[in-house]
Amino acid sequence: KDDMRLTNDEEMTMTDRSRYGPWALIAGGSEGVGAEFAKQLAGDGFDLVLIARKPEPLADIAACCREIGAQVRTIAVDLLEPQAVQRIVADHPLAVIVDVD
């Protein structure tokens, strides 16, 4: 188990590409906190998969993150829809799918 206590010279970060991989998935990534996470992660060198209900704000934040240098994949879908996961998988091959239904 990782010790999450920090020393004076350490900074806790979730943006370690070597530990977490090159891609970050953000649900709700088109507005508010999700959009801010997207911009920060893009600035830290991550590529992004952004999922959101509204296509227009999703396209806007994707363009912003691409300008920062990230590769961005967008998925406009309402995750509350019963067929949301099937729609995502049909258009975007995934290595791991967790269905908690």
Secondary structure, DSSP 8 states (H G I E B T S, - for coil): -------TT----S--HHHH-SEEEEETTTSHHHHHHHHHHHHTT-EEEEEES-HHHHHHHHHHHHHHT--EEEEE--TTSTTHHHHHHHHS--S------
